[in-house]
């Protein structure tokens, strides 16, 4: 005979664990610095994928410059000519990731793009189960990373 009291306790424990994991994920996504860290990790992965192809074609590779005293900013160099600055900006309760490419012929900024976090971007759908907090709406860290690395290779963020 089945002991439904014990089975119900086990089911409750499983449900509580799933709810805690969901709340923990929402808390992580509500912090723009955590989202930026996820973007930074995704950029590293995309950079490695691109460098494999660049090496096959005997072209200069993309490198990350680790500069101290720049929290929330990463620098990516493509050869010796192009530099991409990717930074997290939180201002007036709104967060965004800004990417800017500087390069030839004079080293000035040639292209810029901003990725809004926590605002409804026209044409995008909010993720299922969103609550109040800062969210990247319609854009995942992997998509941002792919867009930035592709932009570095062609010299223009589109």
Steps between C-alpha positions, in 0.01 A plus 500: 500500500633846409580745778366824351619705796865419423446539125334839552795612717745396227294679234491814715880488548554466124263788428666723762846429354378592151346824628821595682703445183256716303519783756880479511512528117267804507720666762810445286327642192379806691859616560652671194856420610419127505349532152815682382716219640295254297552717190875515572518120525302462177733747325797285604335191353411677172849648479653152528271369222590792274873467571500137385371609158729802487805283569397260223500790257824643642335825607567694822293384795279672755655545843359622827702769675478471878536857621486564875280769653221455246219311676205432272711555186676257270729582208540281193769560239496371143855510377674827575249726330155449653391522862154423635391631839205320659363650819211479738329831571239537773347845516169625639387146576552391138773263392660453161801337349687729263745378237719734297759419233794733442737451216659609177572734345537735798414293808169679560175323578361351180197312628284478813207292620301483823318199641223601739445296814168521678307698244252378244677516170260553207426169331622288790301281732562488875609162630239274656447566871667842516450698818620842598875541476767554241475262209658477160187494291525313173879469517704222655868535600593259222323716240676814622838323493445367149396844378807668654753245370343508152512880508869498592580275205321719247599824671145618560233428760167461322 
